[in-house]
Every structure is written in C-alpha cells, then in structure tokens.
Amino acid sequence: MVMRLYLSMALLLSIIGCEFLSKNANLQPKTLETLESNIDDGQKQALAFFQRSLQDNKHLDALKKAQSALLKDVKDKPQKTLDFKYNKTKLEQLFRELGNNKTKQFLKNLHVTIKSINDGSYQSFSSANFNDLDTLEKKQERAINSIKEELYVNYYLYTNELVDLDYFFYRVMNYLS
C-alpha cells in the first residue's frame, strides 16, 4: 500500500515537473529574432556588441592560453582543436540554456558596463590597470577590448565544452560587475 502511494506520488510529481518545464521552455528565447523582440534597446545594443565580439578573432591567443590552462587541470579531456568560428545556432543555444531571465540579466549588465565606459564613469578607470594611460579615449579602448576578450574567451570555452554553462555565466557576470 505504501509502495503504491509512493509510486503514485512519484508519477504525479514527474507529470507536474514535465508540465512546469514545458511552460518554462516557452519562456526561453528560441531564436535571436525572438530574443530581440523581448528585450529593450539597451539590451539589443549589448546583444549586437556580444555578437561582434564573438566574430572578431583577435582574442584567439587569449582563448588558446585559457584552453591550455584548463586542460592542465583536467587530464582526462583529450586535447582537441578549438572551434572558434561564430555560429548563430550555438549563440541561440547558449541563450536557450541560460533561459529568459539570465539572458536578459546578462545583456542588461553588459549594456550598463558599455554605457559606463562610453560616458567615462566606469569604476575601474581609477584602478591600477588604467594608471599608465593618460587619456579617457585610451582607457575606454582598453576597457572595451578587455570586455571583448573576456566574452570571446569564455563563450568559446563554453561552446567547446571546456567549461559548463554556470562557469560561463558567473565568470562573465562577475567580470561585468
């Protein structure tokens, strides 16, 4: 009797869980076009910046260094060739896996960071990383390049399955904060 009750409860919970997940799936962006229709102008600007950053391979050396460092720690993963070609489908997959809320949070934080760099109020400008630069334009250029590199490296580490989704998200969000 107890076993039957347990099985009934397990079945009911799994049905509820499937229904919950299917409703949640409807909230997640299916394509970049769907995502763009559900975000504000600032987030759209951040999305465009992110896409351009992923298509610019000037940060490939930094990606290879990060791959090498990760593979030293993970002996069981075979050394593989990195796929660093921009692929819209993989970007859409990232946003689907992040879900609607995390995607919007990421794009909002990216937009706020870029905006603060462009208007000169970026907090890190007063850090030691920028002391050697004498003009705001040079500081802005270094900050933008640094963000592009961080996005590029972490995105391609994720798409090459060297890090998981949580690592990508928290690493990038921490960098943007």
DRENPA-3360 file (N, C-alpha, C; in nm, 2 decimals, always signed):
BEGIN
1 = MVMRLYLS = +0.08/-0.12/+0.00/+0.00/+0.00/+0.00/+0.09/+0.13/+0.00 ~ +0.19/+0.13/+0.09/+0.28/+0.24/+0.09/+0.36/+0.26/-0.04 ~ +0.40/+0.14/-0.09/+0.47/+0.15/-0.22/+0.38/+0.20/-0.33 ~ +0.25/+0.16/-0.33/+0.16/+0.22/-0.44/+0.14/+0.37/-0.42 ~ +0.13/+0.41/-0.30/+0.12/+0.56/-0.27/+0.24/+0.63/-0.32 ~ +0.36/+0.57/-0.28/+0.49/+0.63/-0.32/+0.50/+0.64/-0.47 ~ +0.46/+0.53/-0.55/+0.47/+0.54/-0.69/+0.37/+0.64/-0.75 ~ +0.25/+0.64/-0.69/+0.15/+0.74/-0.74/+0.20/+0.88/-0.72;
9 = MALLLSII = +0.26/+0.91/-0.61/+0.32/+1.05/-0.58/+0.43/+1.08/-0.68 ~ +0.52/+0.98/-0.70/+0.63/+1.00/-0.79/+0.58/+1.03/-0.93 ~ +0.48/+0.95/-0.97/+0.42/+0.98/-1.11/+0.36/+1.11/-1.12 ~ +0.29/+1.15/-1.02/+0.22/+1.28/-1.01/+0.33/+1.40/-1.02 ~ +0.43/+1.38/-0.94/+0.54/+1.48/-0.93/+0.61/+1.49/-1.07 ~ +0.63/+1.38/-1.13/+0.70/+1.38/-1.26/+0.61/+1.45/-1.37 ~ +0.48/+1.43/-1.36/+0.39/+1.49/-1.46/+0.39/+1.64/-1.43 ~ +0.38/+1.68/-1.31/+0.39/+1.82/-1.27/+0.52/+1.88/-1.32;
17 = GCEFLSKN = +0.63/+1.81/-1.29/+0.76/+1.86/-1.33/+0.77/+1.88/-1.48 ~ +0.72/+1.79/-1.56/+0.72/+1.80/-1.70/+0.64/+1.91/-1.75 ~ +0.52/+1.93/-1.69/+0.44/+2.05/-1.73/+0.51/+2.18/-1.69 ~ +0.57/+2.18/-1.58/+0.64/+2.30/-1.54/+0.76/+2.33/-1.63 ~ +0.83/+2.23/-1.67/+0.94/+2.25/-1.76/+0.90/+2.29/-1.90 ~ +0.79/+2.24/-1.95/+0.74/+2.27/-2.08/+0.69/+2.42/-2.08 ~ +0.63/+2.46/-1.97/+0.59/+2.61/-1.96/+0.71/+2.69/-1.96 ~ +0.81/+2.65/-1.88/+0.94/+2.73/-1.87/+1.01/+2.74/-2.01;
25 = ANLQPKTL = +1.00/+2.63/-2.08/+1.06/+2.63/-2.21/+1.00/+2.73/-2.31 ~ +0.87/+2.76/-2.29/+0.81/+2.86/-2.37/+0.86/+3.00/-2.34 ~ +0.91/+3.02/-2.22/+0.96/+3.15/-2.18/+1.11/+3.17/-2.24 ~ +1.17/+3.07/-2.28/+1.31/+3.08/-2.32/+1.32/+3.12/-2.47 ~ +1.41/+3.21/-2.50/+1.42/+3.26/-2.64/+1.46/+3.14/-2.73 ~ +1.38/+3.13/-2.84/+1.41/+3.02/-2.94/+1.51/+3.06/-3.04 ~ +1.50/+3.19/-3.08/+1.60/+3.24/-3.18/+1.64/+3.38/-3.14 ~ +1.74/+3.43/-3.20/+1.79/+3.56/-3.17/+1.68/+3.67/-3.21;
33 = ETLESNID = +1.60/+3.64/-3.31/+1.49/+3.73/-3.35/+1.39/+3.73/-3.24 ~ +1.35/+3.62/-3.18/+1.26/+3.61/-3.07/+1.31/+3.69/-2.95 ~ +1.44/+3.67/-2.93/+1.50/+3.74/-2.81/+1.50/+3.89/-2.83 ~ +1.53/+3.93/-2.95/+1.54/+4.07/-2.98/+1.40/+4.14/-2.97 ~ +1.29/+4.06/-2.99/+1.16/+4.12/-2.98/+1.12/+4.13/-2.83 ~ +1.19/+4.07/-2.74/+1.16/+4.07/-2.60/+1.25/+4.15/-2.51 ~ +1.34/+4.22/-2.57/+1.44/+4.30/-2.49/+1.44/+4.44/-2.52 ~ +1.48/+4.53/-2.43/+1.48/+4.67/-2.46/+1.60/+4.71/-2.55;
41 = DGQKQALA = +1.60/+4.84/-2.58/+1.70/+4.89/-2.68/+1.85/+4.87/-2.62 ~ +1.86/+4.90/-2.49/+2.00/+4.88/-2.43/+2.04/+4.74/-2.44 ~ +1.95/+4.64/-2.42/+1.99/+4.50/-2.43/+2.02/+4.46/-2.57 ~ +1.94/+4.52/-2.67/+1.97/+4.50/-2.81/+2.11/+4.55/-2.85 ~ +2.15/+4.66/-2.79/+2.28/+4.71/-2.82/+2.39/+4.62/-2.76 ~ +2.36/+4.57/-2.64/+2.45/+4.47/-2.58/+2.46/+4.34/-2.66 ~ +2.35/+4.30/-2.71/+2.35/+4.17/-2.79/+2.43/+4.19/-2.92 ~ +2.42/+4.31/-2.98/+2.50/+4.34/-3.10/+2.65/+4.34/-3.07;
49 = FFQRSLQD = +2.68/+4.40/-2.96/+2.82/+4.41/-2.91/+2.87/+4.27/-2.89 ~ +2.79/+4.19/-2.82/+2.84/+4.05/-2.79/+2.86/+3.97/-2.92 ~ +2.77/+3.98/-3.01/+2.78/+3.91/-3.14/+2.91/+3.96/-3.21 ~ +2.93/+4.09/-3.22/+3.05/+4.14/-3.29/+3.18/+4.09/-3.22 ~ +3.17/+4.08/-3.08/+3.29/+4.04/-3.01/+3.32/+3.89/-3.04 ~ +3.22/+3.81/-3.06/+3.24/+3.67/-3.09/+3.29/+3.65/-3.24 ~ +3.26/+3.74/-3.32/+3.31/+3.73/-3.46/+3.45/+3.78/-3.49 ~ +3.50/+3.85/-3.39/+3.64/+3.91/-3.41/+3.74/+3.81/-3.34;
57 = NKHLDALK = +3.82/+3.75/-3.42/+3.92/+3.65/-3.37/+4.05/+3.71/-3.32 ~ +4.05/+3.84/-3.29/+4.18/+3.89/-3.24/+4.21/+3.85/-3.10 ~ +4.12/+3.79/-3.04/+4.14/+3.74/-2.90/+4.16/+3.59/-2.90 ~ +4.19/+3.53/-3.01/+4.22/+3.39/-3.02/+4.33/+3.34/-2.94 ~ +4.44/+3.42/-2.93/+4.56/+3.38/-2.85/+4.52/+3.37/-2.70 ~ +4.43/+3.46/-2.65/+4.39/+3.45/-2.51/+4.30/+3.33/-2.49 ~ +4.22/+3.29/-2.59/+4.14/+3.17/-2.58/+4.23/+3.05/-2.57 ~ +4.33/+3.04/-2.66/+4.42/+2.93/-2.65/+4.50/+2.91/-2.52;
65 = KAQSALLK = +4.53/+3.03/-2.46/+4.60/+3.02/-2.33/+4.50/+2.97/-2.23 ~ +4.38/+3.02/-2.23/+4.28/+2.97/-2.13/+4.25/+2.82/-2.15 ~ +4.25/+2.78/-2.28/+4.23/+2.64/-2.30/+4.34/+2.55/-2.24 ~ +4.46/+2.60/-2.27/+4.58/+2.53/-2.22/+4.58/+2.52/-2.07 ~ +4.54/+2.63/-2.00/+4.54/+2.63/-1.85/+4.43/+2.54/-1.80 ~ +4.32/+2.54/-1.87/+4.21/+2.45/-1.82/+4.25/+2.30/-1.84 ~ +4.31/+2.27/-1.96/+4.34/+2.13/-1.99/+4.46/+2.08/-1.90 ~ +4.54/+2.16/-1.84/+4.64/+2.12/-1.75/+4.57/+2.06/-1.62;
73 = DVKDKPQK = +4.46/+2.13/-1.58/+4.39/+2.08/-1.47/+4.30/+1.96/-1.49 ~ +4.26/+1.94/-1.61/+4.17/+1.83/-1.65/+4.24/+1.73/-1.74 ~ +4.30/+1.64/-1.68/+4.39/+1.54/-1.75/+4.31/+1.45/-1.84 ~ +4.18/+1.42/-1.80/+4.11/+1.32/-1.88/+4.04/+1.37/-2.01 ~ +4.04/+1.50/-2.03/+3.99/+1.56/-2.15/+4.10/+1.56/-2.26 ~ +4.07/+1.50/-2.37/+4.17/+1.50/-2.48/+4.19/+1.64/-2.53 ~ +4.31/+1.67/-2.57/+4.34/+1.79/-2.64/+4.27/+1.80/-2.77 ~ +4.19/+1.90/-2.79/+4.11/+1.90/-2.91/+4.13/+2.04/-2.98;
81 = TLDFKYNK = +4.10/+2.04/-3.10/+4.11/+2.17/-3.18/+3.99/+2.25/-3.14 ~ +4.02/+2.38/-3.11/+3.91/+2.47/-3.07/+3.83/+2.51/-3.20 ~ +3.70/+2.51/-3.18/+3.61/+2.56/-3.29/+3.58/+2.71/-3.24 ~ +3.64/+2.80/-3.31/+3.62/+2.94/-3.27/+3.55/+3.02/-3.38 ~ +3.48/+2.95/-3.47/+3.40/+3.02/-3.58/+3.27/+3.06/-3.52 ~ +3.23/+3.18/-3.55/+3.10/+3.23/-3.50/+2.99/+3.14/-3.56 ~ +2.89/+3.10/-3.48/+2.78/+3.02/-3.52/+2.66/+3.07/-3.45 ~ +2.57/+3.13/-3.52/+2.44/+3.18/-3.47/+2.36/+3.08/-3.39;
89 = TKLEQLFR = +2.36/+2.96/-3.44/+2.29/+2.85/-3.37/+2.34/+2.82/-3.23 ~ +2.48/+2.82/-3.22/+2.54/+2.80/-3.09/+2.50/+2.91/-2.99 ~ +2.50/+3.04/-3.05/+2.46/+3.15/-2.96/+2.32/+3.14/-2.92 ~ +2.23/+3.10/-3.01/+2.09/+3.08/-2.97/+2.08/+2.97/-2.86 ~ +2.16/+2.86/-2.88/+2.16/+2.75/-2.78/+2.20/+2.80/-2.64 ~ +2.31/+2.89/-2.64/+2.35/+2.95/-2.51/+2.24/+3.02/-2.45 ~ +2.17/+3.10/-2.52/+2.06/+3.18/-2.47/+1.94/+3.09/-2.42 ~ +1.91/+2.99/-2.50/+1.81/+2.89/-2.46/+1.85/+2.83/-2.32;
97 = ELGNNKTK = +1.97/+2.79/-2.31/+2.02/+2.72/-2.19/+2.02/+2.82/-2.07 ~ +2.06/+2.94/-2.10/+2.06/+3.04/-1.99/+1.92/+3.07/-1.94 ~ +1.82/+3.07/-2.04/+1.68/+3.10/-2.00/+1.66/+3.25/-2.02 ~ +1.54/+3.29/-2.02/+1.50/+3.43/-2.04/+1.56/+3.52/-1.94 ~ +1.54/+3.49/-1.81/+1.58/+3.58/-1.70/+1.73/+3.61/-1.70 ~ +1.81/+3.50/-1.71/+1.96/+3.51/-1.71/+2.01/+3.58/-1.84 ~ +1.95/+3.55/-1.95/+1.99/+3.62/-2.07/+1.96/+3.77/-2.06 ~ +1.85/+3.81/-2.02/+1.82/+3.95/-2.00/+1.91/+4.01/-1.90;
105 = QFLKNLHV = +1.94/+3.94/-1.79/+2.03/+4.00/-1.69/+2.17/+4.02/-1.75 ~ +2.22/+3.92/-1.82/+2.35/+3.93/-1.88/+2.35/+4.05/-1.98 ~ +2.25/+4.06/-2.07/+2.25/+4.17/-2.16/+2.24/+4.31/-2.10 ~ +2.16/+4.31/-1.99/+2.14/+4.44/-1.92/+2.28/+4.48/-1.85 ~ +2.34/+4.38/-1.79/+2.47/+4.42/-1.72/+2.58/+4.46/-1.83 ~ +2.58/+4.39/-1.94/+2.67/+4.42/-2.05/+2.64/+4.56/-2.10 ~ +2.52/+4.60/-2.12/+2.48/+4.73/-2.17/+2.52/+4.84/-2.07 ~ +2.50/+4.81/-1.94/+2.53/+4.91/-1.84/+2.68/+4.93/-1.83;
113 = TIKSINDG = +2.76/+4.82/-1.84/+2.90/+4.83/-1.84/+2.96/+4.91/-1.96 ~ +2.91/+4.88/-2.08/+2.95/+4.95/-2.20/+2.91/+5.10/-2.19 ~ +2.79/+5.13/-2.14/+2.75/+5.26/-2.13/+2.84/+5.34/-2.03 ~ +2.87/+5.28/-1.92/+2.96/+5.35/-1.82/+3.10/+5.37/-1.88 ~ +3.15/+5.28/-1.96/+3.28/+5.30/-2.03/+3.27/+5.42/-2.13 ~ +3.16/+5.42/-2.21/+3.15/+5.52/-2.31/+3.13/+5.66/-2.25 ~ +3.06/+5.67/-2.13/+3.04/+5.80/-2.07/+3.15/+5.84/-1.97 ~ +3.25/+5.75/-1.96/+3.36/+5.78/-1.87/+3.34/+5.76/-1.72;
121 = SYQSFSSA = +3.23/+5.70/-1.69/+3.21/+5.68/-1.54/+3.24/+5.53/-1.50 ~ +3.30/+5.46/-1.58/+3.34/+5.32/-1.55/+3.43/+5.32/-1.42 ~ +3.39/+5.25/-1.32/+3.46/+5.25/-1.19/+3.61/+5.20/-1.20 ~ +3.63/+5.11/-1.29/+3.77/+5.05/-1.30/+3.87/+5.15/-1.36 ~ +3.82/+5.26/-1.42/+3.91/+5.36/-1.47/+4.01/+5.41/-1.37 ~ +3.97/+5.41/-1.24/+4.06/+5.46/-1.13/+4.15/+5.35/-1.08 ~ +4.14/+5.23/-1.13/+4.22/+5.12/-1.08/+4.36/+5.12/-1.14 ~ +4.45/+5.04/-1.09/+4.59/+5.04/-1.13/+4.60/+4.99/-1.28;
129 = NFNDLDTL = +4.50/+4.92/-1.33/+4.50/+4.87/-1.47/+4.50/+4.98/-1.57 ~ +4.46/+5.10/-1.53/+4.45/+5.21/-1.62/+4.54/+5.33/-1.59 ~ +4.62/+5.32/-1.48/+4.71/+5.43/-1.44/+4.81/+5.47/-1.54 ~ +4.85/+5.38/-1.63/+4.95/+5.41/-1.73/+4.90/+5.48/-1.85 ~ +4.77/+5.50/-1.86/+4.70/+5.56/-1.97/+4.67/+5.71/-1.93 ~ +4.69/+5.80/-2.03/+4.68/+5.94/-1.99/+4.55/+6.00/-2.05 ~ +4.48/+5.93/-2.14/+4.36/+5.99/-2.19/+4.24/+5.90/-2.17 ~ +4.12/+5.96/-2.16/+4.00/+5.88/-2.15/+3.98/+5.79/-2.26;
137 = EKKQERAI = +4.01/+5.83/-2.38/+3.99/+5.75/-2.50/+4.07/+5.62/-2.49 ~ +4.19/+5.63/-2.45/+4.28/+5.51/-2.43/+4.23/+5.42/-2.33 ~ +4.18/+5.48/-2.22/+4.12/+5.40/-2.11/+3.99/+5.32/-2.16 ~ +3.91/+5.40/-2.24/+3.79/+5.34/-2.30/+3.82/+5.22/-2.39 ~ +3.92/+5.25/-2.48/+3.96/+5.14/-2.57/+4.01/+5.02/-2.50 ~ +4.10/+5.04/-2.40/+4.15/+4.92/-2.32/+4.03/+4.85/-2.25 ~ +3.94/+4.92/-2.19/+3.83/+4.86/-2.12/+3.74/+4.78/-2.22 ~ +3.71/+4.84/-2.34/+3.62/+4.77/-2.44/+3.69/+4.64/-2.49;
145 = NSIKEELY = +3.82/+4.65/-2.52/+3.90/+4.54/-2.56/+3.90/+4.43/-2.46 ~ +3.92/+4.47/-2.33/+3.92/+4.37/-2.22/+3.79/+4.30/-2.21 ~ +3.68/+4.37/-2.22/+3.55/+4.31/-2.21/+3.53/+4.21/-2.33 ~ +3.56/+4.26/-2.45/+3.55/+4.17/-2.57/+3.63/+4.04/-2.55 ~ +3.75/+4.06/-2.50/+3.84/+3.94/-2.48/+3.77/+3.84/-2.38 ~ +3.72/+3.90/-2.27/+3.66/+3.81/-2.17/+3.54/+3.74/-2.23 ~ +3.45/+3.81/-2.30/+3.34/+3.75/-2.36/+3.38/+3.64/-2.46 ~ +3.47/+3.67/-2.55/+3.52/+3.58/-2.65/+3.57/+3.45/-2.59;
153 = VNYYLYTN = +3.67/+3.47/-2.49/+3.73/+3.35/-2.43/+3.63/+3.27/-2.36 ~ +3.55/+3.32/-2.28/+3.45/+3.24/-2.20/+3.34/+3.18/-2.29 ~ +3.30/+3.25/-2.39/+3.20/+3.19/-2.48/+3.26/+3.07/-2.55 ~ +3.38/+3.08/-2.61/+3.43/+2.97/-2.69/+3.48/+2.86/-2.60 ~ +3.52/+2.89/-2.47/+3.54/+2.78/-2.38/+3.42/+2.70/-2.35 ~ +3.30/+2.77/-2.34/+3.18/+2.71/-2.32/+3.13/+2.63/-2.44 ~ +3.14/+2.69/-2.56/+3.09/+2.62/-2.68/+3.18/+2.50/-2.72 ~ +3.30/+2.50/-2.67/+3.39/+2.39/-2.70/+3.39/+2.29/-2.58;
161 = ELVDLDYF = +3.29/+2.31/-2.49/+3.26/+2.22/-2.38/+3.38/+2.20/-2.28 ~ +3.46/+2.31/-2.27/+3.57/+2.30/-2.17/+3.52/+2.36/-2.04 ~ +3.41/+2.43/-2.04/+3.35/+2.48/-1.92/+3.20/+2.46/-1.93 ~ +3.13/+2.46/-1.82/+2.99/+2.45/-1.82/+2.92/+2.58/-1.83 ~ +2.79/+2.58/-1.84/+2.70/+2.70/-1.85/+2.72/+2.78/-1.73 ~ +2.72/+2.73/-1.61/+2.73/+2.80/-1.49/+2.86/+2.88/-1.48 ~ +2.97/+2.81/-1.52/+3.10/+2.87/-1.52/+3.10/+2.99/-1.62 ~ +3.05/+2.97/-1.74/+3.04/+3.08/-1.83/+2.96/+3.20/-1.77;
169 = FYRVMNYL = +2.84/+3.17/-1.72/+2.75/+3.28/-1.68/+2.82/+3.36/-1.56 ~ +2.86/+3.28/-1.46/+2.91/+3.35/-1.34/+3.04/+3.42/-1.36 ~ +3.12/+3.36/-1.45/+3.25/+3.43/-1.48/+3.23/+3.56/-1.55 ~ +3.14/+3.56/-1.65/+3.11/+3.68/-1.73/+3.04/+3.78/-1.64 ~ +2.94/+3.74/-1.57/+2.87/+3.83/-1.48/+2.96/+3.90/-1.38 ~ +3.05/+3.82/-1.32/+3.15/+3.87/-1.22/+3.24/+3.97/-1.29 ~ +3.28/+3.95/-1.41/+3.37/+4.04/-1.48/+3.29/+4.17/-1.51 ~ +3.17/+4.16/-1.54/+3.09/+4.28/-1.58/+3.05/+4.36/-1.46;
177 = S = +3.06/+4.30/-1.34/+3.01/+4.38/-1.22/+3.12/+4.47/-1.16;
% end
